[in-house]
């Protein structure tokens, strides 16, 4: 587990794999863009094995699980939220609470379509809110998403969670690009 390449980061990045791995990339793309929901347990198990391999100091046993939310319209279009399906699998395995108190309140363009850092930051800025602050206050959080590219989405989510009292945050992702 690492603080990624940003030593002053407000979260620990826990990438289970690398997006450059062609097999992992194909699994994630098939899951996310082809709607193959049966891949959720595959990626969930991958995340669990990664978590089990970590140093005990990074234990998640006193944490809540929060998936990165999609905007309601994107979730309707896709038919599911890939981060939520992975989060359900991880939460169930470790008997942790899945808390959906993070909501995407701004419909953003996919971050992958943004050409510059400035565009990505503007696109994602202000897109999340915590709908039930008591559900995250003084809690350790495992924030789950599929891919960590520049970190802008995770950073925005962490900022809002911290503003609402979350303590330690681990950003658990299937792959780091």
Chimera marker file (.cmm) of the C-alpha trace (Angstrom):
<marker_set name="trace">
<marker id="1" x="0.000" y="0.000" z="0.000" r="1" g="1" b="0" radius="0.5"/>
<marker id="2" x="1.296" y="3.403" z="-0.813" r="1" g="1" b="0" radius="0.5"/>
<marker id="3" x="0.511" y="7.058" z="-0.769" r="1" g="1" b="0" radius="0.5"/>
<marker id="4" x="0.756" y="6.798" z="-4.574" r="1" g="1" b="0" radius="0.5"/>
<marker id="5" x="3.217" y="9.306" z="-5.990" r="1" g="1" b="0" radius="0.5"/>
<marker id="6" x="1.749" y="12.050" z="-3.806" r="1" g="1" b="0" radius="0.5"/>
<marker id="7" x="3.317" y="11.880" z="-0.321" r="1" g="1" b="0" radius="0.5"/>
<marker id="8" x="0.889" y="14.508" z="1.014" r="1" g="1" b="0" radius="0.5"/>
<marker id="9" x="-2.165" y="12.609" z="-0.225" r="1" g="1" b="0" radius="0.5"/>
<marker id="10" x="-5.157" y="12.419" z="2.116" r="1" g="1" b="0" radius="0.5"/>
<marker id="11" x="-5.668" y="8.723" z="1.369" r="1" g="1" b="0" radius="0.5"/>
<marker id="12" x="-3.771" y="5.498" z="0.807" r="1" g="1" b="0" radius="0.5"/>
<marker id="13" x="-3.940" y="4.095" z="-2.714" r="1" g="1" b="0" radius="0.5"/>
<marker id="14" x="-4.423" y="0.335" z="-2.826" r="1" g="1" b="0" radius="0.5"/>
<marker id="15" x="-4.266" y="-0.781" z="-6.469" r="1" g="1" b="0" radius="0.5"/>
<marker id="16" x="-4.819" y="-4.523" z="-6.837" r="1" g="1" b="0" radius="0.5"/>
<marker id="17" x="-3.313" y="-4.549" z="-10.336" r="1" g="1" b="0" radius="0.5"/>
<marker id="18" x="-2.043" y="-2.528" z="-13.256" r="1" g="1" b="0" radius="0.5"/>
<marker id="19" x="-4.304" y="-1.426" z="-16.100" r="1" g="1" b="0" radius="0.5"/>
<marker id="20" x="-1.451" y="-2.190" z="-18.482" r="1" g="1" b="0" radius="0.5"/>
<marker id="21" x="-2.064" y="-5.891" z="-17.846" r="1" g="1" b="0" radius="0.5"/>
<marker id="22" x="-4.018" y="-6.856" z="-20.988" r="1" g="1" b="0" radius="0.5"/>
<marker id="23" x="-6.074" y="-9.535" z="-19.210" r="1" g="1" b="0" radius="0.5"/>
<marker id="24" x="-7.112" y="-7.246" z="-16.349" r="1" g="1" b="0" radius="0.5"/>
<marker id="25" x="-7.830" y="-4.440" z="-18.807" r="1" g="1" b="0" radius="0.5"/>
<marker id="26" x="-10.087" y="-6.729" z="-20.883" r="1" g="1" b="0" radius="0.5"/>
<marker id="27" x="-11.946" y="-7.906" z="-17.767" r="1" g="1" b="0" radius="0.5"/>
<marker id="28" x="-12.556" y="-4.333" z="-16.586" r="1" g="1" b="0" radius="0.5"/>
<marker id="29" x="-13.638" y="-3.117" z="-20.032" r="1" g="1" b="0" radius="0.5"/>
<marker id="30" x="-15.970" y="-6.095" z="-20.524" r="1" g="1" b="0" radius="0.5"/>
<marker id="31" x="-17.465" y="-5.553" z="-17.081" r="1" g="1" b="0" radius="0.5"/>
<marker id="32" x="-17.881" y="-1.800" z="-17.413" r="1" g="1" b="0" radius="0.5"/>
<marker id="33" x="-18.710" y="-1.249" z="-21.087" r="1" g="1" b="0" radius="0.5"/>
<marker id="34" x="-20.199" y="-4.552" z="-22.248" r="1" g="1" b="0" radius="0.5"/>
<marker id="35" x="-22.378" y="-5.005" z="-19.187" r="1" g="1" b="0" radius="0.5"/>
<marker id="36" x="-21.012" y="-8.402" z="-18.166" r="1" g="1" b="0" radius="0.5"/>
<marker id="37" x="-22.096" y="-8.192" z="-14.512" r="1" g="1" b="0" radius="0.5"/>
<marker id="38" x="-20.859" y="-11.745" z="-13.899" r="1" g="1" b="0" radius="0.5"/>
<marker id="39" x="-17.340" y="-10.298" z="-13.796" r="1" g="1" b="0" radius="0.5"/>
<marker id="40" x="-18.100" y="-8.505" z="-10.506" r="1" g="1" b="0" radius="0.5"/>
<marker id="41" x="-17.188" y="-11.592" z="-8.414" r="1" g="1" b="0" radius="0.5"/>
<marker id="42" x="-13.976" y="-12.047" z="-10.437" r="1" g="1" b="0" radius="0.5"/>
<marker id="43" x="-12.883" y="-8.480" z="-9.721" r="1" g="1" b="0" radius="0.5"/>
<marker id="44" x="-14.218" y="-8.676" z="-6.166" r="1" g="1" b="0" radius="0.5"/>
<marker id="45" x="-12.151" y="-11.782" z="-5.478" r="1" g="1" b="0" radius="0.5"/>
<marker id="46" x="-9.127" y="-10.050" z="-7.023" r="1" g="1" b="0" radius="0.5"/>
<marker id="47" x="-9.595" y="-7.140" z="-4.588" r="1" g="1" b="0" radius="0.5"/>
<marker id="48" x="-10.017" y="-9.531" z="-1.639" r="1" g="1" b="0" radius="0.5"/>
<marker id="49" x="-6.823" y="-11.428" z="-2.476" r="1" g="1" b="0" radius="0.5"/>
<marker id="50" x="-4.970" y="-8.143" z="-2.744" r="1" g="1" b="0" radius="0.5"/>
<marker id="51" x="-6.302" y="-6.949" z="0.626" r="1" g="1" b="0" radius="0.5"/>
<marker id="52" x="-5.354" y="-10.256" z="2.246" r="1" g="1" b="0" radius="0.5"/>
<marker id="53" x="-1.793" y="-9.832" z="0.976" r="1" g="1" b="0" radius="0.5"/>
<marker id="54" x="-1.295" y="-6.460" z="2.658" r="1" g="1" b="0" radius="0.5"/>
<marker id="55" x="0.616" y="-5.723" z="5.819" r="1" g="1" b="0" radius="0.5"/>
<marker id="56" x="-1.745" y="-5.979" z="8.843" r="1" g="1" b="0" radius="0.5"/>
<marker id="57" x="-1.239" y="-2.258" z="9.540" r="1" g="1" b="0" radius="0.5"/>
<marker id="58" x="-3.570" y="-1.662" z="6.582" r="1" g="1" b="0" radius="0.5"/>
<marker id="59" x="-6.389" y="-3.737" z="8.032" r="1" g="1" b="0" radius="0.5"/>
<marker id="60" x="-9.852" y="-2.757" z="6.849" r="1" g="1" b="0" radius="0.5"/>
<marker id="61" x="-11.723" y="-4.629" z="9.584" r="1" g="1" b="0" radius="0.5"/>
<marker id="62" x="-12.950" y="-1.476" z="11.351" r="1" g="1" b="0" radius="0.5"/>
<marker id="63" x="-13.967" y="0.284" z="8.164" r="1" g="1" b="0" radius="0.5"/>
<marker id="64" x="-17.049" y="0.973" z="6.114" r="1" g="1" b="0" radius="0.5"/>
<marker id="65" x="-17.130" y="0.306" z="2.380" r="1" g="1" b="0" radius="0.5"/>
<marker id="66" x="-18.183" y="3.121" z="0.028" r="1" g="1" b="0" radius="0.5"/>
<marker id="67" x="-18.338" y="2.681" z="-3.751" r="1" g="1" b="0" radius="0.5"/>
<marker id="68" x="-17.624" y="5.609" z="-6.058" r="1" g="1" b="0" radius="0.5"/>
<marker id="69" x="-21.104" y="6.481" z="-7.299" r="1" g="1" b="0" radius="0.5"/>
<marker id="70" x="-22.196" y="7.031" z="-10.861" r="1" g="1" b="0" radius="0.5"/>
<marker id="71" x="-24.608" y="9.803" z="-11.750" r="1" g="1" b="0" radius="0.5"/>
<marker id="72" x="-28.161" y="8.406" z="-11.753" r="1" g="1" b="0" radius="0.5"/>
<marker id="73" x="-28.493" y="8.877" z="-15.516" r="1" g="1" b="0" radius="0.5"/>
<marker id="74" x="-25.228" y="7.029" z="-16.244" r="1" g="1" b="0" radius="0.5"/>
<marker id="75" x="-26.199" y="4.198" z="-13.903" r="1" g="1" b="0" radius="0.5"/>
<marker id="76" x="-29.580" y="3.884" z="-15.652" r="1" g="1" b="0" radius="0.5"/>
<marker id="77" x="-27.826" y="3.858" z="-19.025" r="1" g="1" b="0" radius="0.5"/>
<marker id="78" x="-25.275" y="1.215" z="-17.958" r="1" g="1" b="0" radius="0.5"/>
<marker id="79" x="-27.760" y="-0.736" z="-15.874" r="1" g="1" b="0" radius="0.5"/>
<marker id="80" x="-25.480" y="-0.961" z="-12.837" r="1" g="1" b="0" radius="0.5"/>
<marker id="81" x="-22.623" y="0.715" z="-11.002" r="1" g="1" b="0" radius="0.5"/>
<marker id="82" x="-19.491" y="-1.402" z="-11.418" r="1" g="1" b="0" radius="0.5"/>
<marker id="83" x="-17.876" y="0.048" z="-8.270" r="1" g="1" b="0" radius="0.5"/>
<marker id="84" x="-20.958" y="-0.814" z="-6.210" r="1" g="1" b="0" radius="0.5"/>
<marker id="85" x="-21.006" y="-4.429" z="-7.425" r="1" g="1" b="0" radius="0.5"/>
<marker id="86" x="-17.329" y="-4.848" z="-6.499" r="1" g="1" b="0" radius="0.5"/>
<marker id="87" x="-17.949" y="-3.088" z="-3.162" r="1" g="1" b="0" radius="0.5"/>
<marker id="88" x="-20.854" y="-5.416" z="-2.342" r="1" g="1" b="0" radius="0.5"/>
<marker id="89" x="-18.619" y="-8.407" z="-2.944" r="1" g="1" b="0" radius="0.5"/>
<marker id="90" x="-15.785" y="-7.056" z="-0.748" r="1" g="1" b="0" radius="0.5"/>
<marker id="91" x="-18.157" y="-5.904" z="2.009" r="1" g="1" b="0" radius="0.5"/>
<marker id="92" x="-19.873" y="-9.289" z="2.081" r="1" g="1" b="0" radius="0.5"/>
<marker id="93" x="-16.597" y="-11.182" z="2.284" r="1" g="1" b="0" radius="0.5"/>
<marker id="94" x="-15.254" y="-9.122" z="5.196" r="1" g="1" b="0" radius="0.5"/>
<marker id="95" x="-18.690" y="-8.679" z="6.832" r="1" g="1" b="0" radius="0.5"/>
<marker id="96" x="-18.388" y="-4.885" z="6.616" r="1" g="1" b="0" radius="0.5"/>
<marker id="97" x="-21.123" y="-2.322" z="6.073" r="1" g="1" b="0" radius="0.5"/>
<marker id="98" x="-21.655" y="-1.028" z="2.568" r="1" g="1" b="0" radius="0.5"/>
<marker id="99" x="-22.576" y="2.627" z="2.981" r="1" g="1" b="0" radius="0.5"/>
<marker id="100" x="-23.925" y="4.520" z="0.000" r="1" g="1" b="0" radius="0.5"/>
<marker id="101" x="-23.776" y="7.975" z="1.535" r="1" g="1" b="0" radius="0.5"/>
<marker id="102" x="-21.645" y="9.414" z="-1.261" r="1" g="1" b="0" radius="0.5"/>
<marker id="103" x="-23.803" y="10.717" z="-4.102" r="1" g="1" b="0" radius="0.5"/>
<marker id="104" x="-22.795" y="12.057" z="-7.504" r="1" g="1" b="0" radius="0.5"/>
<marker id="105" x="-24.799" y="15.261" z="-7.851" r="1" g="1" b="0" radius="0.5"/>
<marker id="106" x="-23.255" y="16.569" z="-11.056" r="1" g="1" b="0" radius="0.5"/>
<marker id="107" x="-23.436" y="14.758" z="-14.366" r="1" g="1" b="0" radius="0.5"/>
<marker id="108" x="-19.862" y="14.720" z="-15.621" r="1" g="1" b="0" radius="0.5"/>
<marker id="109" x="-18.314" y="13.611" z="-18.856" r="1" g="1" b="0" radius="0.5"/>
<marker id="110" x="-16.216" y="10.440" z="-18.551" r="1" g="1" b="0" radius="0.5"/>
<marker id="111" x="-12.827" y="11.459" z="-17.188" r="1" g="1" b="0" radius="0.5"/>
<marker id="112" x="-11.141" y="9.341" z="-19.879" r="1" g="1" b="0" radius="0.5"/>
<marker id="113" x="-12.472" y="11.796" z="-22.489" r="1" g="1" b="0" radius="0.5"/>
<marker id="114" x="-10.793" y="14.807" z="-20.886" r="1" g="1" b="0" radius="0.5"/>
<marker id="115" x="-7.630" y="15.943" z="-22.656" r="1" g="1" b="0" radius="0.5"/>
<marker id="116" x="-5.891" y="17.947" z="-19.935" r="1" g="1" b="0" radius="0.5"/>
<marker id="117" x="-5.473" y="17.938" z="-16.180" r="1" g="1" b="0" radius="0.5"/>
<marker id="118" x="-7.354" y="21.255" z="-16.005" r="1" g="1" b="0" radius="0.5"/>
<marker id="119" x="-10.319" y="19.814" z="-17.928" r="1" g="1" b="0" radius="0.5"/>
<marker id="120" x="-10.393" y="16.744" z="-15.670" r="1" g="1" b="0" radius="0.5"/>
<marker id="121" x="-10.316" y="18.849" z="-12.498" r="1" g="1" b="0" radius="0.5"/>
<marker id="122" x="-13.048" y="21.210" z="-13.750" r="1" g="1" b="0" radius="0.5"/>
<marker id="123" x="-15.156" y="18.263" z="-14.897" r="1" g="1" b="0" radius="0.5"/>
<marker id="124" x="-15.054" y="16.458" z="-11.544" r="1" g="1" b="0" radius="0.5"/>
<marker id="125" x="-15.063" y="19.484" z="-9.205" r="1" g="1" b="0" radius="0.5"/>
<marker id="126" x="-18.117" y="19.612" z="-6.955" r="1" g="1" b="0" radius="0.5"/>
<marker id="127" x="-19.627" y="16.423" z="-8.321" r="1" g="1" b="0" radius="0.5"/>
<marker id="128" x="-20.063" y="14.589" z="-4.994" r="1" g="1" b="0" radius="0.5"/>
<marker id="129" x="-21.925" y="15.189" z="-1.770" r="1" g="1" b="0" radius="0.5"/>
<marker id="130" x="-22.388" y="13.151" z="1.392" r="1" g="1" b="0" radius="0.5"/>
<marker id="131" x="-26.104" y="12.587" z="1.901" r="1" g="1" b="0" radius="0.5"/>
<marker id="132" x="-25.797" y="11.334" z="5.483" r="1" g="1" b="0" radius="0.5"/>
<marker id="133" x="-22.764" y="12.906" z="7.212" r="1" g="1" b="0" radius="0.5"/>
<marker id="134" x="-23.255" y="10.827" z="10.382" r="1" g="1" b="0" radius="0.5"/>
<marker id="135" x="-22.684" y="7.665" z="8.338" r="1" g="1" b="0" radius="0.5"/>
<marker id="136" x="-19.063" y="8.673" z="7.620" r="1" g="1" b="0" radius="0.5"/>
<marker id="137" x="-18.170" y="10.840" z="10.616" r="1" g="1" b="0" radius="0.5"/>
<marker id="138" x="-15.266" y="9.352" z="12.590" r="1" g="1" b="0" radius="0.5"/>
<marker id="139" x="-15.254" y="6.250" z="10.346" r="1" g="1" b="0" radius="0.5"/>
<marker id="140" x="-12.419" y="4.574" z="8.487" r="1" g="1" b="0" radius="0.5"/>
<marker id="141" x="-13.421" y="4.219" z="4.850" r="1" g="1" b="0" radius="0.5"/>
<marker id="142" x="-12.519" y="1.856" z="2.041" r="1" g="1" b="0" radius="0.5"/>
<marker id="143" x="-13.458" y="3.758" z="-1.108" r="1" g="1" b="0" radius="0.5"/>
<marker id="144" x="-13.852" y="1.391" z="-4.068" r="1" g="1" b="0" radius="0.5"/>
<marker id="145" x="-13.563" y="2.107" z="-7.779" r="1" g="1" b="0" radius="0.5"/>
<marker id="146" x="-12.524" y="0.154" z="-10.843" r="1" g="1" b="0" radius="0.5"/>
<marker id="147" x="-9.621" y="2.196" z="-12.246" r="1" g="1" b="0" radius="0.5"/>
<marker id="148" x="-7.340" y="4.893" z="-10.825" r="1" g="1" b="0" radius="0.5"/>
<marker id="149" x="-5.902" y="6.980" z="-13.658" r="1" g="1" b="0" radius="0.5"/>
<marker id="150" x="-4.960" y="10.510" z="-12.567" r="1" g="1" b="0" radius="0.5"/>
<marker id="151" x="-6.673" y="10.279" z="-9.198" r="1" g="1" b="0" radius="0.5"/>
<marker id="152" x="-8.961" y="13.239" z="-9.784" r="1" g="1" b="0" radius="0.5"/>
<marker id="153" x="-12.181" y="11.303" z="-9.095" r="1" g="1" b="0" radius="0.5"/>
<marker id="154" x="-10.815" y="9.654" z="-5.948" r="1" g="1" b="0" radius="0.5"/>
<marker id="155" x="-9.325" y="12.953" z="-4.745" r="1" g="1" b="0" radius="0.5"/>
<marker id="156" x="-12.679" y="14.721" z="-5.132" r="1" g="1" b="0" radius="0.5"/>
<marker id="157" x="-14.490" y="11.937" z="-3.264" r="1" g="1" b="0" radius="0.5"/>
<marker id="158" x="-11.858" y="11.913" z="-0.495" r="1" g="1" b="0" radius="0.5"/>
<marker id="159" x="-12.101" y="15.698" z="-0.137" r="1" g="1" b="0" radius="0.5"/>
<marker id="160" x="-15.872" y="15.498" z="0.439" r="1" g="1" b="0" radius="0.5"/>
<marker id="161" x="-15.589" y="12.509" z="2.793" r="1" g="1" b="0" radius="0.5"/>
<marker id="162" x="-12.896" y="14.253" z="4.858" r="1" g="1" b="0" radius="0.5"/>
<marker id="163" x="-14.983" y="17.453" z="5.005" r="1" g="1" b="0" radius="0.5"/>
<marker id="164" x="-17.721" y="15.288" z="6.511" r="1" g="1" b="0" radius="0.5"/>
<marker id="165" x="-15.509" y="13.771" z="9.187" r="1" g="1" b="0" radius="0.5"/>
<marker id="166" x="-14.157" y="10.551" z="7.661" r="1" g="1" b="0" radius="0.5"/>
<marker id="167" x="-10.914" y="9.408" z="9.263" r="1" g="1" b="0" radius="0.5"/>
<marker id="168" x="-8.514" y="7.077" z="7.434" r="1" g="1" b="0" radius="0.5"/>
<marker id="169" x="-9.386" y="6.447" z="3.782" r="1" g="1" b="0" radius="0.5"/>
<marker id="170" x="-8.064" y="3.610" z="1.658" r="1" g="1" b="0" radius="0.5"/>
<marker id="171" x="-8.788" y="3.928" z="-2.078" r="1" g="1" b="0" radius="0.5"/>
<marker id="172" x="-9.102" y="0.337" z="-3.251" r="1" g="1" b="0" radius="0.5"/>
<marker id="173" x="-9.109" y="-0.028" z="-7.035" r="1" g="1" b="0" radius="0.5"/>
<marker id="174" x="-8.924" y="-3.008" z="-9.340" r="1" g="1" b="0" radius="0.5"/>
<marker id="175" x="-6.252" y="-1.322" z="-11.457" r="1" g="1" b="0" radius="0.5"/>
<marker id="176" x="-3.999" y="1.683" z="-11.583" r="1" g="1" b="0" radius="0.5"/>
<marker id="177" x="-3.443" y="3.115" z="-15.056" r="1" g="1" b="0" radius="0.5"/>
<link id1="1" id2="2" r="1" g="1" b="0" radius="0.2"/>
<link id1="2" id2="3" r="1" g="1" b="0" radius="0.2"/>
<link id1="3" id2="4" r="1" g="1" b="0" radius="0.2"/>
<link id1="4" id2="5" r="1" g="1" b="0" radius="0.2"/>
<link id1="5" id2="6" r="1" g="1" b="0" radius="0.2"/>
<link id1="6" id2="7" r="1" g="1" b="0" radius="0.2"/>
<link id1="7" id2="8" r="1" g="1" b="0" radius="0.2"/>
<link id1="8" id2="9" r="1" g="1" b="0" radius="0.2"/>
<link id1="9" id2="10" r="1" g="1" b="0" radius="0.2"/>
<link id1="10" id2="11" r="1" g="1" b="0" radius="0.2"/>
<link id1="11" id2="12" r="1" g="1" b="0" radius="0.2"/>
<link id1="12" id2="13" r="1" g="1" b="0" radius="0.2"/>
<link id1="13" id2="14" r="1" g="1" b="0" radius="0.2"/>
<link id1="14" id2="15" r="1" g="1" b="0" radius="0.2"/>
<link id1="15" id2="16" r="1" g="1" b="0" radius="0.2"/>
<link id1="16" id2="17" r="1" g="1" b="0" radius="0.2"/>
<link id1="17" id2="18" r="1" g="1" b="0" radius="0.2"/>
<link id1="18" id2="19" r="1" g="1" b="0" radius="0.2"/>
<link id1="19" id2="20" r="1" g="1" b="0" radius="0.2"/>
<link id1="20" id2="21" r="1" g="1" b="0" radius="0.2"/>
<link id1="21" id2="22" r="1" g="1" b="0" radius="0.2"/>
<link id1="22" id2="23" r="1" g="1" b="0" radius="0.2"/>
<link id1="23" id2="24" r="1" g="1" b="0" radius="0.2"/>
<link id1="24" id2="25" r="1" g="1" b="0" radius="0.2"/>
<link id1="25" id2="26" r="1" g="1" b="0" radius="0.2"/>
<link id1="26" id2="27" r="1" g="1" b="0" radius="0.2"/>
<link id1="27" id2="28" r="1" g="1" b="0" radius="0.2"/>
<link id1="28" id2="29" r="1" g="1" b="0" radius="0.2"/>
<link id1="29" id2="30" r="1" g="1" b="0" radius="0.2"/>
<link id1="30" id2="31" r="1" g="1" b="0" radius="0.2"/>
<link id1="31" id2="32" r="1" g="1" b="0" radius="0.2"/>
<link id1="32" id2="33" r="1" g="1" b="0" radius="0.2"/>
<link id1="33" id2="34" r="1" g="1" b="0" radius="0.2"/>
<link id1="34" id2="35" r="1" g="1" b="0" radius="0.2"/>
<link id1="35" id2="36" r="1" g="1" b="0" radius="0.2"/>
<link id1="36" id2="37" r="1" g="1" b="0" radius="0.2"/>
<link id1="37" id2="38" r="1" g="1" b="0" radius="0.2"/>
<link id1="38" id2="39" r="1" g="1" b="0" radius="0.2"/>
<link id1="39" id2="40" r="1" g="1" b="0" radius="0.2"/>
<link id1="40" id2="41" r="1" g="1" b="0" radius="0.2"/>
<link id1="41" id2="42" r="1" g="1" b="0" radius="0.2"/>
<link id1="42" id2="43" r="1" g="1" b="0" radius="0.2"/>
<link id1="43" id2="44" r="1" g="1" b="0" radius="0.2"/>
<link id1="44" id2="45" r="1" g="1" b="0" radius="0.2"/>
<link id1="45" id2="46" r="1" g="1" b="0" radius="0.2"/>
<link id1="46" id2="47" r="1" g="1" b="0" radius="0.2"/>
<link id1="47" id2="48" r="1" g="1" b="0" radius="0.2"/>
<link id1="48" id2="49" r="1" g="1" b="0" radius="0.2"/>
<link id1="49" id2="50" r="1" g="1" b="0" radius="0.2"/>
<link id1="50" id2="51" r="1" g="1" b="0" radius="0.2"/>
<link id1="51" id2="52" r="1" g="1" b="0" radius="0.2"/>
<link id1="52" id2="53" r="1" g="1" b="0" radius="0.2"/>
<link id1="53" id2="54" r="1" g="1" b="0" radius="0.2"/>
<link id1="54" id2="55" r="1" g="1" b="0" radius="0.2"/>
<link id1="55" id2="56" r="1" g="1" b="0" radius="0.2"/>
<link id1="56" id2="57" r="1" g="1" b="0" radius="0.2"/>
<link id1="57" id2="58" r="1" g="1" b="0" radius="0.2"/>
<link id1="58" id2="59" r="1" g="1" b="0" radius="0.2"/>
<link id1="59" id2="60" r="1" g="1" b="0" radius="0.2"/>
<link id1="60" id2="61" r="1" g="1" b="0" radius="0.2"/>
<link id1="61" id2="62" r="1" g="1" b="0" radius="0.2"/>
<link id1="62" id2="63" r="1" g="1" b="0" radius="0.2"/>
<link id1="63" id2="64" r="1" g="1" b="0" radius="0.2"/>
<link id1="64" id2="65" r="1" g="1" b="0" radius="0.2"/>
<link id1="65" id2="66" r="1" g="1" b="0" radius="0.2"/>
<link id1="66" id2="67" r="1" g="1" b="0" radius="0.2"/>
<link id1="67" id2="68" r="1" g="1" b="0" radius="0.2"/>
<link id1="68" id2="69" r="1" g="1" b="0" radius="0.2"/>
<link id1="69" id2="70" r="1" g="1" b="0" radius="0.2"/>
<link id1="70" id2="71" r="1" g="1" b="0" radius="0.2"/>
<link id1="71" id2="72" r="1" g="1" b="0" radius="0.2"/>
<link id1="72" id2="73" r="1" g="1" b="0" radius="0.2"/>
<link id1="73" id2="74" r="1" g="1" b="0" radius="0.2"/>
<link id1="74" id2="75" r="1" g="1" b="0" radius="0.2"/>
<link id1="75" id2="76" r="1" g="1" b="0" radius="0.2"/>
<link id1="76" id2="77" r="1" g="1" b="0" radius="0.2"/>
<link id1="77" id2="78" r="1" g="1" b="0" radius="0.2"/>
<link id1="78" id2="79" r="1" g="1" b="0" radius="0.2"/>
<link id1="79" id2="80" r="1" g="1" b="0" radius="0.2"/>
<link id1="80" id2="81" r="1" g="1" b="0" radius="0.2"/>
<link id1="81" id2="82" r="1" g="1" b="0" radius="0.2"/>
<link id1="82" id2="83" r="1" g="1" b="0" radius="0.2"/>
<link id1="83" id2="84" r="1" g="1" b="0" radius="0.2"/>
<link id1="84" id2="85" r="1" g="1" b="0" radius="0.2"/>
<link id1="85" id2="86" r="1" g="1" b="0" radius="0.2"/>
<link id1="86" id2="87" r="1" g="1" b="0" radius="0.2"/>
<link id1="87" id2="88" r="1" g="1" b="0" radius="0.2"/>
<link id1="88" id2="89" r="1" g="1" b="0" radius="0.2"/>
<link id1="89" id2="90" r="1" g="1" b="0" radius="0.2"/>
<link id1="90" id2="91" r="1" g="1" b="0" radius="0.2"/>
<link id1="91" id2="92" r="1" g="1" b="0" radius="0.2"/>
<link id1="92" id2="93" r="1" g="1" b="0" radius="0.2"/>
<link id1="93" id2="94" r="1" g="1" b="0" radius="0.2"/>
<link id1="94" id2="95" r="1" g="1" b="0" radius="0.2"/>
<link id1="95" id2="96" r="1" g="1" b="0" radius="0.2"/>
<link id1="96" id2="97" r="1" g="1" b="0" radius="0.2"/>
<link id1="97" id2="98" r="1" g="1" b="0" radius="0.2"/>
<link id1="98" id2="99" r="1" g="1" b="0" radius="0.2"/>
<link id1="99" id2="100" r="1" g="1" b="0" radius="0.2"/>
<link id1="100" id2="101" r="1" g="1" b="0" radius="0.2"/>
<link id1="101" id2="102" r="1" g="1" b="0" radius="0.2"/>
<link id1="102" id2="103" r="1" g="1" b="0" radius="0.2"/>
<link id1="103" id2="104" r="1" g="1" b="0" radius="0.2"/>
<link id1="104" id2="105" r="1" g="1" b="0" radius="0.2"/>
<link id1="105" id2="106" r="1" g="1" b="0" radius="0.2"/>
<link id1="106" id2="107" r="1" g="1" b="0" radius="0.2"/>
<link id1="107" id2="108" r="1" g="1" b="0" radius="0.2"/>
<link id1="108" id2="109" r="1" g="1" b="0" radius="0.2"/>
<link id1="109" id2="110" r="1" g="1" b="0" radius="0.2"/>
<link id1="110" id2="111" r="1" g="1" b="0" radius="0.2"/>
<link id1="111" id2="112" r="1" g="1" b="0" radius="0.2"/>
<link id1="112" id2="113" r="1" g="1" b="0" radius="0.2"/>
<link id1="113" id2="114" r="1" g="1" b="0" radius="0.2"/>
<link id1="114" id2="115" r="1" g="1" b="0" radius="0.2"/>
<link id1="115" id2="116" r="1" g="1" b="0" radius="0.2"/>
<link id1="116" id2="117" r="1" g="1" b="0" radius="0.2"/>
<link id1="117" id2="118" r="1" g="1" b="0" radius="0.2"/>
<link id1="118" id2="119" r="1" g="1" b="0" radius="0.2"/>
<link id1="119" id2="120" r="1" g="1" b="0" radius="0.2"/>
<link id1="120" id2="121" r="1" g="1" b="0" radius="0.2"/>
<link id1="121" id2="122" r="1" g="1" b="0" radius="0.2"/>
<link id1="122" id2="123" r="1" g="1" b="0" radius="0.2"/>
<link id1="123" id2="124" r="1" g="1" b="0" radius="0.2"/>
<link id1="124" id2="125" r="1" g="1" b="0" radius="0.2"/>
<link id1="125" id2="126" r="1" g="1" b="0" radius="0.2"/>
<link id1="126" id2="127" r="1" g="1" b="0" radius="0.2"/>
<link id1="127" id2="128" r="1" g="1" b="0" radius="0.2"/>
<link id1="128" id2="129" r="1" g="1" b="0" radius="0.2"/>
<link id1="129" id2="130" r="1" g="1" b="0" radius="0.2"/>
<link id1="130" id2="131" r="1" g="1" b="0" radius="0.2"/>
<link id1="131" id2="132" r="1" g="1" b="0" radius="0.2"/>
<link id1="132" id2="133" r="1" g="1" b="0" radius="0.2"/>
<link id1="133" id2="134" r="1" g="1" b="0" radius="0.2"/>
<link id1="134" id2="135" r="1" g="1" b="0" radius="0.2"/>
<link id1="135" id2="136" r="1" g="1" b="0" radius="0.2"/>
<link id1="136" id2="137" r="1" g="1" b="0" radius="0.2"/>
<link id1="137" id2="138" r="1" g="1" b="0" radius="0.2"/>
<link id1="138" id2="139" r="1" g="1" b="0" radius="0.2"/>
<link id1="139" id2="140" r="1" g="1" b="0" radius="0.2"/>
<link id1="140" id2="141" r="1" g="1" b="0" radius="0.2"/>
<link id1="141" id2="142" r="1" g="1" b="0" radius="0.2"/>
<link id1="142" id2="143" r="1" g="1" b="0" radius="0.2"/>
<link id1="143" id2="144" r="1" g="1" b="0" radius="0.2"/>
<link id1="144" id2="145" r="1" g="1" b="0" radius="0.2"/>
<link id1="145" id2="146" r="1" g="1" b="0" radius="0.2"/>
<link id1="146" id2="147" r="1" g="1" b="0" radius="0.2"/>
<link id1="147" id2="148" r="1" g="1" b="0" radius="0.2"/>
<link id1="148" id2="149" r="1" g="1" b="0" radius="0.2"/>
<link id1="149" id2="150" r="1" g="1" b="0" radius="0.2"/>
<link id1="150" id2="151" r="1" g="1" b="0" radius="0.2"/>
<link id1="151" id2="152" r="1" g="1" b="0" radius="0.2"/>
<link id1="152" id2="153" r="1" g="1" b="0" radius="0.2"/>
<link id1="153" id2="154" r="1" g="1" b="0" radius="0.2"/>
<link id1="154" id2="155" r="1" g="1" b="0" radius="0.2"/>
<link id1="155" id2="156" r="1" g="1" b="0" radius="0.2"/>
<link id1="156" id2="157" r="1" g="1" b="0" radius="0.2"/>
<link id1="157" id2="158" r="1" g="1" b="0" radius="0.2"/>
<link id1="158" id2="159" r="1" g="1" b="0" radius="0.2"/>
<link id1="159" id2="160" r="1" g="1" b="0" radius="0.2"/>
<link id1="160" id2="161" r="1" g="1" b="0" radius="0.2"/>
<link id1="161" id2="162" r="1" g="1" b="0" radius="0.2"/>
<link id1="162" id2="163" r="1" g="1" b="0" radius="0.2"/>
<link id1="163" id2="164" r="1" g="1" b="0" radius="0.2"/>
<link id1="164" id2="165" r="1" g="1" b="0" radius="0.2"/>
<link id1="165" id2="166" r="1" g="1" b="0" radius="0.2"/>
<link id1="166" id2="167" r="1" g="1" b="0" radius="0.2"/>
<link id1="167" id2="168" r="1" g="1" b="0" radius="0.2"/>
<link id1="168" id2="169" r="1" g="1" b="0" radius="0.2"/>
<link id1="169" id2="170" r="1" g="1" b="0" radius="0.2"/>
<link id1="170" id2="171" r="1" g="1" b="0" radius="0.2"/>
<link id1="171" id2="172" r="1" g="1" b="0" radius="0.2"/>
<link id1="172" id2="173" r="1" g="1" b="0" radius="0.2"/>
<link id1="173" id2="174" r="1" g="1" b="0" radius="0.2"/>
<link id1="174" id2="175" r="1" g="1" b="0" radius="0.2"/>
<link id1="175" id2="176" r="1" g="1" b="0" radius="0.2"/>
<link id1="176" id2="177" r="1" g="1" b="0" radius="0.2"/>
</marker_set>
